[in-house]
Amino acid sequence: MRYWSDPRTRRWLVWVALAGAFLLVNLYRLSTAVLAERLMVAFDASGVELGTLHAAFFWIYAALQLPAGVLVDRLGTRWTATGGLAVMSLGAAIFALAGGYLAAFAGRALIGLGASVIFVSVLRFGANWFRANEFATVNGLTIAMAGLGGILATTPLAVAVATAGWRPSFLGLAGIGLGIAIAVAVVVRDTPAAAGLAEIDGVGPTPERTLREIRSAAGQVLREPETWVLGLVLFCSTGVSVTVLGLWGIPYLVQTYDLTVTQASTYTLLGSLGLLVGPPTLGWLSDRLERRTGIMVAVGAVYAAAFTALAVVGNPPLVAVAVVFFAAGGLVGGFALAYTVVKERHDAATSGVSIGTVNTIAFLGPAIFPTVMGAVLDGFWTGTTVAGARVYTLIGYRIAFGVAAVAGAIALAGSLWLHVRIEG
């Protein structure tokens, strides 16, 4: 009971419930890689169609980030996150029961609709319960929970799908989501004051803003060039990582190295393990050094080099693929410092709007890159299928990874510009 009445410990207990919600979000958004061949067969889908089905989550997710920021600024974390979880679970159930491509597309889009409010809700909770010099650390830990969700979306999901089937597995996830929604509604409070607790030293009360004030703040955020460059960096890095680890990584390994889906999923699992380790480590380092953009530059250089190497070689030893996939997940923690940068540029009352604006741009990446890479691969389709799934050539995968390398270079250039502009 003492832990529950102390705001400094209660905030972590409540964060666990919200982090569980974000874990589920990332499990959903990376699950398509394990399901890729099954979905191609179930819905007779081409590479472009599969990429578009995967991207349905991200189109709606990206489009609603700014509205989600407004919503969480007005309704608070508790009810925004609860509603999002309920909608996300409904979408998972529809996806599991879909009899055709359009129904599956609608279910996947509905999952994205519910998921769209979760990350902004967690970040708003962090702004209300944690000090400014703790925010990057909390943000890193939150993204690490996405890494754990990504781990569950690889080998554990592959085993579950192989054992029970993909449809029952998704119905089970829908039930888990409803359980987390109930937990969030019960335990989450928007501020220490709303929980009947004393304010935390260094975390002032957040004044409520009218819709007019929130619209004015959104306009200010959109007028700043830094906003667009921060969004571009996240657009490229998030888009590439989610597309490779969440969709095309497993077909690449299966078709290039003759692995089973379960074996291939262990390599994308390494990417999610990187996401589990990298963001909290880099967030902690950023808070200790009080540096943001310098770390983004260093991360961007390694990230671009990793995908360039994969594009040039095509089929390196599997240990090299493992390193690239781990880096694709782990280095996202450096790019995620963009959220801390934008949060520190605006007051707490409009943190939801400012973060939501950048997140809108960020998640257009995972909406666009899957279809682009799918189109590249369809251009190098061998004309054959294995168990109903299309087989692509190695040169097709090399060009697809070349797209990833170019995106990494753009993210590096944007990080350099921000460093000179903000910290230089």
C-alpha positions, -999 to 999 in steps of 0.1 A, spaced: 0 0 0 29 23 7 41 20 -29 6 29 -41 4 61 -20 39 73 -30 36 91 -64 73 83 -72 67 46 -70 30 46 -81 39 62 -114 60 31 -123 33 7 -113 8 26 -135 34 28 -163 35 -10 -164 -2 -11 -175 4 15 -202 36 -1 -214 17 -34 -217 -7 -16 -240 22 -4 -262 37 -38 -262 6 -51 -278 6 -23 -304 41 -34 -315 31 -71 -315 3 -62 -340 24 -39 -362 53 -64 -366 31 -96 -368 27 -96 -406 62 -110 -412 54 -143 -395 20 -143 -413 33 -132 -447 31 -165 -466 -2 -175 -448 -18 -142 -457 -6 -145 -494 -23 -179 -495 -54 -170 -475 -62 -139 -496 -44 -147 -529 -23 -116 -524 6 -102 -544 36 -85 -529 20 -51 -534 -13 -63 -519 5 -78 -489 25 -47 -484 -7 -26 -486 -24 -49 -461 5 -45 -437 5 -7 -443 -32 -4 -436 -23 -2 -399 1 26 -405 -20 47 -428 -47 51 -402 -21 53 -374 -2 81 -391 -33 101 -401 -46 101 -365 -15 111 -346 -23 148 -345 -60 142 -336 -47 117 -310 -25 144 -295 -55 167 -293 -76 139 -278 -51 131 -251 -47 168 -243 -84 171 -238 -95 137 -223 -63 126 -207 -43 94 -208 -67 72 -189 -98 72 -211 -79 78 -244 -58 47 -239 -88 26 -226 -108 35 -257 -79 28 -280 -73 -7 -266 -110 -16 -270 -110 -5 -307 -77 -22 -313 -91 -55 -299 -122 -52 -321 -100 -48 -351 -80 -79 -342 -112 -100 -339 -124 -88 -374 -90 -95 -389 -90 -130 -374 -125 -138 -388 -120 -121 -422 -132 -142 -452 -116 -120 -478 -89 -94 -485 -112 -63 -480 -124 -76 -446 -88 -83 -435 -78 -48 -447 -106 -33 -426 -96 -53 -395 -60 -43 -399 -70 -6 -403 -92 -8 -372 -62 -22 -352 -43 9 -364 -72 31 -354 -71 19 -318 -34 17 -316 -30 53 -329 -37 68 -294 -15 46 -273 20 59 -277 9 96 -274 -10 86 -243 20 70 -227 42 100 -235 16 124 -221 16 103 -189 54 106 -188 52 144 -192 27 146 -163 44 122 -139 82 125 -146 107 153 -145 122 168 -177 155 151 -170 138 117 -166 117 119 -198 142 105 -223 148 75 -200 111 68 -196 106 72 -233 134 48 -240 119 22 -216 85 26 -233 100 19 -267 118 -10 -251 84 -25 -243 77 -22 -280 108 -43 -285 94 -69 -262 62 -69 -282 83 -73 -313 100 -103 -298 66 -119 -291 57 -112 -328 86 -133 -340 94 -169 -328 67 -170 -301 40 -159 -325 54 -183 -352 51 -212 -328 16 -202 -317 5 -198 -353 21 -232 -363 3 -248 -333 -31 -232 -332 -34 -213 -365 -32 -176 -372 -69 -169 -368 -72 -184 -333 -40 -167 -323 -54 -133 -332 -86 -140 -314 -65 -147 -283 -47 -114 -287 -80 -96 -290 -90 -111 -256 -57 -100 -240 -62 -65 -253 -96 -62 -237 -80 -74 -204 -54 -47 -206 -81 -21 -214 -98 -29 -181 -66 -27 -162 -58 7 -177 -93 20 -168 -89 8 -132 -53 19 -124 -44 49 -146 -49 85 -135 -38 114 -156 -18 133 -129 -7 128 -93 -34 153 -83 -61 132 -101 -49 102 -81 -52 122 -48 -14 124 -44 10 152 -38 28 167 -68 62 153 -76 91 177 -71 101 192 -105 69 181 -122 45 211 -121 7 209 -126 -4 208 -162 -29 236 -170 -58 226 -192 -59 242 -227 -90 251 -247 -94 237 -282 -86 272 -296 -53 272 -276 -45 237 -287 -51 246 -324 -29 276 -320 -1 254 -304 -5 230 -333 0 258 -358 31 269 -340 45 234 -341 38 230 -378 55 263 -386 88 253 -372 112 237 -397 127 216 -369 93 198 -367 94 186 -403 131 175 -401 125 156 -369 95 140 -385 116 132 -417 143 115 -396 116 94 -378 98 88 -412 129 71 -426 141 52 -396 108 40 -383 96 32 -418 126 11 -427 128 -8 -394 91 -16 -392 90 -27 -428 121 -49 -426 115 -65 -392 77 -65 -395 72 -77 -431 99 -84 -456 127 -97 -433 113 -132 -429 105 -138 -466 140 -126 -475 156 -151 -451 132 -179 -461 138 -175 -498 175 -165 -498 188 -189 -471 162 -217 -474 152 -213 -437 118 -222 -423 96 -194 -411 102 -203 -375 140 -203 -381 139 -170 -399 118 -154 -371 147 -158 -348 166 -133 -368 138 -107 -368 136 -115 -330 171 -101 -328 158 -69 -342 132 -67 -315 158 -76 -289 178 -46 -301 146 -25 -297 144 -38 -262 180 -29 -253 188 1 -274 162 28 -266 165 26 -227 203 26 -230 204 55 -254 177 74 -236 196 70 -203 228 81 -219 211 111 -234 197 122 -201 231 118 -184 250 137 -211 222 161 -217 227 156 -254 201 146 -280 210 154 -316 247 144 -313 236 109 -304 211 109 -333 240 117 -357 262 88 -344 232 64 -346 223 76 -381 258 69 -395 258 33 -382 222 27 -394 229 39 -429 261 18 -432 244 -13 -420 217 -13 -447 242 -2 -473 263 -33 -466 232 -55 -469 222 -40 -502 257 -43 -517 263 -79 -506 228 -93 -508 234 -126 -491 262 -122 -465 268 -148 -438 238 -151 -416 257 -137 -387 260 -104 -406 223 -104 -413 217 -109 -375 239 -79 -368 221 -57 -393 187 -67 -379 198 -61 -343 211 -27 -353 178 -19 -372 160 -23 -339 185 -11 -314 195 21 -331 158 32 -333 164 43 -297 188 70 -309 163 83 -335 135 82 -309 153 111 -291 135 132 -316 104 129 -294 124 143 -265 137 172 -287 102 182 -297 88 178 -262 115 201 -248 107 227 -274 71 231 -263 52 234 -229 37 205 -211 1 216 -217 5 209 -254 29 180 -253 3 157 -268 -1 179 -298 36 185 -304 45 148 -301 15 138 -321 25 161 -349 59 146 -352 45 111 -348 21 117 -378 51 123 -401 70 94 -385 44 68 -391 38 77 -427 71 58 -432 57 24 -421 26 32 -443 46 39 -474 78 17 -473 60 -17 -472 42 -10 -505 73 6 -521 94 -24 -512 66 -48 -522 65 -31 -557 102 -34 -560 100 -71 -552 71 -77 -575 93 -63 -603 117 -92 -596 91 -120 -591 104 -153 -605 69 -162 -618 68 -191 -594 51 -197 -561 58 -220 -532 27 -231 -513 9 -201 -528 35 -175 -518 55 -156 -544 92 -162 -547 115 -132 -554 150 -130 -567 181 -120 -547 186 -88 -569 150 -78 -559 159 -80 -522 191 -61 -528 173 -33 -544 147 -33 -516 175 -30 -491 190 -2 -513 158 17 -506 164 12 -469 200 24 -473 189 56 -490 163 62 -463 191 57 -437 213 83 -454 184 108 -454 179 102 -417 216 108 -411 215 141 -431 185 153 -412 202 144 -379 232 164 -389 211 194 -398 193 193 -364 226 190 -346 240 221 -362 207 239 -357 199 230 -321 231 219 -304 258 231 -327 
